[in-house]
Amino acid sequence: MEMMNGRIVALDLSSGEVTETQLEEDIVLADPSCVMRTDAIWKEHGEDSVVLGTGLLTGSLVPGACAGVMAGETGIMPIMGNFAVEMKLSGFDFIALTGKAPGPGYVWARDGIIEFVRSDAVRTLDSWERTDRVRDDQGDRRIQVLSAGPWGDSGNPCAQLVNCYWGGEDKAGLASRLASKNVLAVAVRGMGELSVVDPEAHFASCIELRSKVVSKLGEPKGLASYFGPAGRDDLAALVHRHVACFGCPHPCRTFAKVAEDPKQMALSHKEPGYLHYDVPGLRKAFEVGLDARSATEVSMMCARMGAEPVAVLERASSGGRELTPAIVRELLATPWDMEPLPAGRFAGGFAIDRALAMGLCPRLWAKAGFDTSAIMPCVESAVGRGVPL
């Protein structure tokens, strides 16, 4: 099947048993929405399951073809960066996790193989250390990791999954859902290939589409391209570089350094800074009076603990006292009773729309304008026919 592996895999964490279902091409192309299909697979495997999915165009040459999704009992979250592309290239279009592992560890998918790796030591690590541990264990720094942190382990409904080292996509509390299954991380590495019906036509149509998209986006300014306050002077002074997800011509993520000169290109310090893309989190940090340096430090702390920053900052700023990173650090180390995140906040700054359904970045396509007539030649040259967008 062009642009897809045609594989849904289910891993029973209780027994370690793996079962596989084939994706029928006609069914996929008749309804290519990865959001709807991921949700349907979740319902099929029961409310206790967690399902990861990729889109028809994930990993293609279409601009912004980086997106995947994750579904669980508490909602659906988008997955950006490189994770979804690596997952698809590992040989799986959809991964369903059922049951509960007998002890802590991580799910490891690569080369058409998926397994649960038991690791008691992972339980003692924060989310950044878990990413490092998985990469060290498997000997590859390119492995993409979704990790829960101590907040997820504790079952806190305001925990967040961290994508490698960065947070902002999980506004559905899926970190706690995953950790309740003793899965403290999901790691993927893809060495496979994806085929298209007409490679030359696909390349040409995607290059043409890229030119049209870039002409609509203006000058790339990192997160400030989408969130004006990210361009304020105190954050601009910390900017090291702007970063794009896989296949994106418009970098919308801003890496800010706080422990060394941001003009120094080498990442020599152990904790040099943070990759900002969580618009709700940064907005809340500015609303409660933090400057850019403090907001970056708080974002780092929340990511390491696997804590959703909006909820943390709302709690930390209550009572009228002046907020500092030290207060947030103390709060992160002290469990307290919390209400689940309000319904409707699970998508954060990302819209669950047609772009995400196809495996494309909603942020990019919301800014450029999702043009079905412009995208269709790319789709047709990839899969050999038009599909409903």
C-alpha positions as CSV (number, residue, x, y, z in Angstrom):
1,M,0.0,0.0,0.0
2,E,1.5,3.3,-1.0
3,M,2.4,5.7,1.8
4,M,1.2,3.2,4.4
5,N,2.5,-0.1,5.8
6,G,-0.9,-1.6,6.0
7,R,-0.4,-2.7,9.5
8,I,-2.2,-2.3,12.8
9,V,-0.4,-4.0,15.7
10,A,-1.7,-4.6,19.2
11,L,0.6,-5.3,22.1
12,D,-0.9,-7.0,25.1
13,L,1.2,-5.7,27.9
14,S,0.0,-8.3,30.4
15,S,1.2,-11.2,28.4
16,G,3.6,-9.7,25.8
17,E,1.5,-11.2,23.0
18,V,1.5,-9.3,19.7
19,T,-1.3,-9.5,17.2
20,E,-1.5,-7.8,13.8
21,T,-4.3,-6.7,11.6
22,Q,-4.0,-5.7,8.0
23,L,-5.3,-2.3,6.8
24,E,-7.4,-2.7,3.7
25,E,-6.4,-0.1,1.1
26,D,-9.8,0.6,-0.2
27,I,-11.1,1.3,3.3
28,V,-8.2,3.6,4.2
29,L,-8.5,5.6,1.0
30,A,-12.3,5.9,1.3
31,D,-11.8,7.5,4.8
32,P,-8.2,8.5,5.3
33,S,-8.6,10.4,8.6
34,C,-6.1,9.1,11.1
35,V,-7.9,10.8,13.9
36,M,-11.1,8.9,13.2
37,R,-9.3,5.6,12.6
38,T,-7.2,5.9,15.7
39,D,-10.3,6.6,17.7
40,A,-12.1,3.6,16.1
41,I,-9.2,1.3,17.0
42,W,-9.2,2.6,20.6
43,K,-12.9,1.8,20.9
44,E,-12.4,-1.6,19.3
45,H,-9.7,-2.5,21.9
46,G,-11.6,-1.0,24.8
47,E,-11.5,2.1,26.9
48,D,-8.5,0.8,28.8
49,S,-6.3,0.8,25.7
50,V,-4.0,3.6,24.4
51,V,-3.6,3.9,20.6
52,L,-1.0,5.7,18.5
53,G,-1.7,6.5,14.8
54,T,-0.1,8.0,11.8
55,G,-1.8,9.8,8.8
56,L,-1.9,8.9,5.1
57,L,0.6,11.7,4.3
58,T,2.8,11.3,7.4
59,G,6.4,11.0,6.1
60,S,5.5,12.2,2.6
61,L,7.1,15.2,0.8
62,V,4.0,17.3,1.4
63,P,4.9,20.3,3.6
64,G,4.4,19.7,7.3
65,A,3.9,15.9,6.9
66,C,5.0,15.2,10.5
67,A,1.8,14.6,12.4
68,G,0.4,11.6,14.3
69,V,-2.1,11.2,17.1
70,M,-2.5,9.4,20.3
71,A,-5.9,8.4,21.8
72,G,-6.9,7.2,25.3
73,E,-9.7,7.4,27.8
74,T,-9.0,11.0,28.5
75,G,-8.9,12.3,25.0
76,I,-6.8,12.7,21.8
77,M,-3.5,14.5,21.4
78,P,-1.5,15.4,18.3
79,I,2.1,14.3,18.0
80,M,4.5,16.5,16.1
81,G,8.3,16.6,15.7
82,N,9.7,13.4,14.3
83,F,8.0,10.8,16.4
84,A,5.1,9.9,14.0
85,V,7.4,9.7,11.0
86,E,9.8,7.4,12.8
87,M,6.8,5.3,14.0
88,K,5.6,4.8,10.4
89,L,9.1,4.0,9.1
90,S,9.4,1.4,11.9
91,G,6.8,-0.6,10.1
92,F,3.5,0.3,11.9
93,D,0.7,2.7,10.9
94,F,-1.2,2.2,14.2
95,I,-0.1,0.7,17.6
96,A,-2.6,-0.3,20.2
97,L,-1.5,-1.0,23.8
98,T,-3.7,-3.1,25.9
99,G,-3.6,-4.6,29.4
100,K,-1.0,-3.7,32.0
101,A,2.6,-4.7,32.2
102,P,3.7,-6.6,35.3
103,G,6.4,-4.0,36.0
104,P,7.7,-0.6,34.8
105,G,9.4,-0.3,31.4
106,Y,9.0,1.0,27.9
107,V,7.5,0.0,24.6
108,W,10.1,-0.3,21.9
109,A,9.1,-0.4,18.1
110,R,11.6,-0.8,15.3
111,D,12.1,-2.8,12.1
112,G,8.7,-4.3,12.1
113,I,9.2,-5.5,15.7
114,I,7.4,-4.3,18.9
115,E,8.0,-5.4,22.4
116,F,7.8,-4.2,26.0
117,V,11.2,-3.8,27.7
118,R,11.1,-4.3,31.4
119,S,13.2,-1.7,33.2
120,D,12.8,-1.1,36.9
121,A,15.4,1.6,36.8
122,V,13.3,3.8,34.6
123,R,10.8,4.4,37.4
124,T,13.4,6.4,39.3
125,L,14.1,8.8,36.4
126,D,12.5,12.0,35.2
127,S,11.2,12.3,31.6
128,W,14.5,13.8,30.2
129,E,16.5,11.0,31.9
130,R,14.1,8.4,30.5
131,T,14.7,9.6,27.0
132,D,18.4,9.4,27.5
133,R,18.2,6.0,29.2
134,V,16.2,4.5,26.3
135,R,18.6,5.9,23.7
136,D,21.6,4.6,25.7
137,D,20.0,1.2,26.1
138,Q,19.3,0.8,22.4
139,G,22.4,2.6,21.2
140,D,20.9,5.2,19.0
141,R,20.5,8.9,19.7
142,R,17.9,9.2,16.9
143,I,15.3,7.2,18.7
144,Q,12.1,9.2,19.3
145,V,10.6,8.9,22.8
146,L,7.3,9.8,24.3
147,S,7.8,9.7,28.0
148,A,5.8,10.1,31.2
149,G,7.5,11.7,34.2
150,P,7.0,11.4,37.9
151,W,3.7,13.2,37.7
152,G,2.4,10.7,35.2
153,D,3.7,7.9,37.5
154,S,1.7,9.3,40.3
155,G,-1.5,9.3,38.3
156,N,-1.9,13.1,38.4
157,P,-4.6,14.0,35.8
158,C,-2.6,17.2,35.0
159,A,0.5,15.2,33.9
160,Q,1.8,15.5,30.4
161,L,3.7,13.2,28.0
162,V,7.0,14.7,26.9
163,N,8.1,14.3,23.3
164,C,11.8,13.6,23.7
165,Y,12.6,16.6,26.0
166,W,9.8,19.0,25.2
167,G,6.2,19.3,26.4
168,G,3.1,21.0,25.1
169,E,1.1,18.5,23.0
170,D,-0.5,16.4,25.8
171,K,-3.4,18.4,27.2
172,A,-5.4,15.3,27.7
173,G,-3.5,13.8,30.7
174,L,-2.4,10.8,28.6
175,A,0.8,10.6,30.5
176,S,-1.1,9.3,33.6
177,R,-3.1,6.9,31.4
178,L,0.0,5.4,29.9
179,A,1.9,5.2,33.2
180,S,-1.1,3.4,34.8
181,K,-0.2,0.5,32.4
182,N,3.4,0.6,33.7
183,V,4.4,2.1,30.3
184,L,6.7,4.9,31.2
185,A,7.8,5.6,27.7
186,V,7.1,4.7,24.0
187,A,10.2,4.6,21.8
188,V,10.3,4.3,18.0
189,R,13.0,4.2,15.4
190,G,12.3,3.8,11.6
191,M,14.7,2.4,9.0
192,G,12.0,1.4,6.5
193,E,10.8,3.0,3.3
194,L,7.5,4.3,1.9
195,S,6.5,4.0,-1.7
196,V,4.5,6.3,-4.0
197,V,2.8,5.5,-7.3
198,D,4.6,8.2,-9.3
199,P,7.8,9.4,-7.6
200,E,8.6,12.1,-10.1
201,A,5.1,13.5,-10.2
202,H,4.9,13.4,-6.4
203,F,8.2,15.2,-6.0
204,A,7.3,17.9,-8.6
205,S,3.8,18.5,-7.1
206,C,5.2,18.7,-3.6
207,I,7.9,21.2,-4.6
208,E,5.3,23.3,-6.3
209,L,3.0,23.2,-3.3
210,R,5.9,24.1,-1.0
211,S,6.5,27.2,-3.0
212,K,2.9,28.2,-2.8
213,V,2.8,27.6,1.0
214,V,6.1,29.5,1.7
215,S,4.8,32.5,-0.2
216,K,1.8,32.7,2.2
217,L,3.7,32.3,5.5
218,G,6.0,35.4,5.6
219,E,9.3,35.6,7.3
220,P,9.9,32.7,9.8
221,K,10.2,34.0,13.3
222,G,9.9,30.8,15.3
223,L,7.1,30.6,17.7
224,A,6.5,34.4,17.3
225,S,5.2,33.6,13.8
226,Y,2.1,32.1,15.6
227,F,2.2,33.7,19.0
228,G,3.2,37.4,19.1
229,P,4.4,37.6,22.7
230,A,7.0,35.0,21.8
231,G,8.8,37.8,20.0
232,R,9.1,40.1,23.0
233,D,12.6,41.5,23.7
234,D,13.4,39.4,26.8
235,L,12.7,36.1,25.0
236,A,14.4,37.3,21.8
237,A,17.6,37.9,23.9
238,L,17.6,34.2,24.8
239,V,16.9,32.7,21.3
240,H,19.5,30.3,20.1
241,R,17.7,29.1,16.9
242,H,14.4,28.3,15.4
243,V,13.5,24.6,14.8
244,A,11.0,22.9,12.4
245,C,9.4,19.5,12.6
246,F,9.9,16.9,9.9
247,G,9.2,18.3,6.4
248,C,8.2,21.8,7.5
249,P,9.4,24.8,5.5
250,H,8.4,27.3,8.3
251,P,10.2,26.6,11.7
252,C,7.7,27.5,14.4
253,R,9.6,26.3,17.5
254,T,12.0,28.6,19.4
255,F,14.9,27.2,21.3
256,A,15.9,29.5,24.1
257,K,19.2,29.1,26.1
258,V,19.3,30.1,29.8
259,A,22.5,28.5,31.1
260,E,24.9,29.8,28.5
261,D,25.3,32.5,25.8
262,P,22.5,31.8,23.3
263,K,24.9,32.9,20.5
264,Q,27.1,29.9,21.3
265,M,26.2,27.3,18.7
266,A,27.6,24.2,20.5
267,L,25.3,22.7,23.1
268,S,28.0,22.3,25.7
269,H,26.0,22.8,28.9
270,K,24.1,19.9,30.4
271,E,20.9,21.8,30.4
272,P,21.3,24.7,28.0
273,G,17.7,25.6,27.5
274,Y,14.2,24.7,26.2
275,L,12.4,24.3,22.9
276,H,9.3,26.5,23.2
277,Y,6.2,25.5,21.2
278,D,3.5,25.2,23.9
279,V,1.5,28.4,23.2
280,P,-0.9,27.9,26.2
281,G,2.0,27.2,28.6
282,L,4.0,30.2,27.5
283,R,1.0,32.5,27.5
284,K,0.1,31.5,31.0
285,A,3.7,32.0,32.2
286,F,3.6,35.6,30.9
287,E,0.1,36.2,32.3
288,V,1.2,35.3,35.8
289,G,4.2,37.7,35.6
290,L,7.2,35.6,34.7
291,D,9.8,37.0,32.5
292,A,11.1,35.0,29.5
293,R,14.1,33.5,31.4
294,S,11.9,32.4,34.3
295,A,9.2,31.1,31.9
296,T,11.8,29.0,30.2
297,E,13.2,27.6,33.5
298,V,9.6,26.7,34.6
299,S,8.9,25.0,31.2
300,M,12.1,22.9,31.7
301,M,11.1,21.9,35.2
302,C,7.5,21.0,34.1
303,A,8.8,18.9,31.2
304,R,11.3,17.0,33.4
305,M,8.5,16.2,35.9
306,G,6.0,15.5,33.2
307,A,3.6,18.2,34.6
308,E,1.3,20.3,32.4
309,P,2.5,23.9,32.9
310,V,-0.9,25.7,32.6
311,A,-2.3,23.7,35.5
312,V,0.9,24.1,37.5
313,L,1.1,27.9,37.0
314,E,-2.6,28.4,37.8
315,R,-2.0,26.6,41.1
316,A,1.4,28.3,41.8
317,S,0.1,31.8,41.2
318,S,-3.0,31.4,43.4
319,G,-2.9,33.3,46.7
320,G,-1.5,36.5,45.3
321,R,2.2,35.9,46.0
322,E,4.9,36.9,43.5
323,L,5.7,33.8,41.4
324,T,9.3,32.6,41.0
325,P,10.8,29.4,39.5
326,A,11.7,28.4,43.1
327,I,8.0,28.4,44.1
328,V,7.2,26.3,41.0
329,R,10.0,23.8,41.8
330,E,8.7,23.4,45.3
331,L,5.2,22.8,44.0
332,L,6.3,20.2,41.5
333,A,7.9,18.2,44.2
334,T,4.7,18.3,46.4
335,P,1.7,16.2,45.3
336,W,-1.7,17.7,45.7
337,D,-5.3,16.8,44.7
338,M,-6.1,18.1,41.3
339,E,-9.1,18.1,39.0
340,P,-8.7,16.8,35.5
341,L,-8.0,19.3,32.7
342,P,-11.2,20.9,31.5
343,A,-12.8,19.2,28.5
344,G,-11.8,20.9,25.2
345,R,-8.3,21.9,26.3
346,F,-6.7,18.6,25.2
347,A,-5.6,19.9,21.8
348,G,-3.8,23.0,23.2
349,G,-2.8,25.3,20.4
350,F,-3.4,22.6,17.7
351,A,-6.8,22.3,16.0
352,I,-8.1,18.7,15.3
353,D,-8.9,19.4,11.7
354,R,-8.5,18.1,8.2
355,A,-4.7,18.7,8.1
356,L,-4.1,16.6,11.2
357,A,-6.4,13.9,9.9
358,M,-4.1,13.5,6.9
359,G,-0.9,13.5,8.9
360,L,-0.1,17.2,8.3
361,C,0.7,19.9,10.8
362,P,-2.5,21.9,11.7
363,R,-0.5,24.9,12.8
364,L,1.3,25.2,9.4
365,W,-1.8,24.6,7.4
366,A,-4.0,26.9,9.5
367,K,-1.6,29.7,8.7
368,A,-1.2,28.8,5.0
369,G,-4.8,27.9,4.4
370,F,-5.7,24.2,3.8
371,D,-6.2,24.2,0.0
372,T,-7.6,20.8,-1.1
373,S,-7.2,21.6,-4.8
374,A,-3.5,22.4,-4.3
375,I,-2.8,19.3,-2.1
376,M,-4.7,16.8,-4.3
377,P,-2.0,16.4,-7.0
378,C,0.4,15.4,-4.3
379,V,-2.1,12.9,-3.0
380,E,-3.0,11.4,-6.4
381,S,0.7,11.0,-7.4
382,A,1.4,9.3,-4.1
383,V,-1.5,6.8,-3.8
384,G,-2.8,6.8,-7.4
385,R,-6.2,8.3,-6.8
386,G,-8.0,11.2,-5.1
387,V,-9.2,10.8,-1.5
388,P,-11.7,12.9,0.5
389,L,-9.7,15.6,2.3
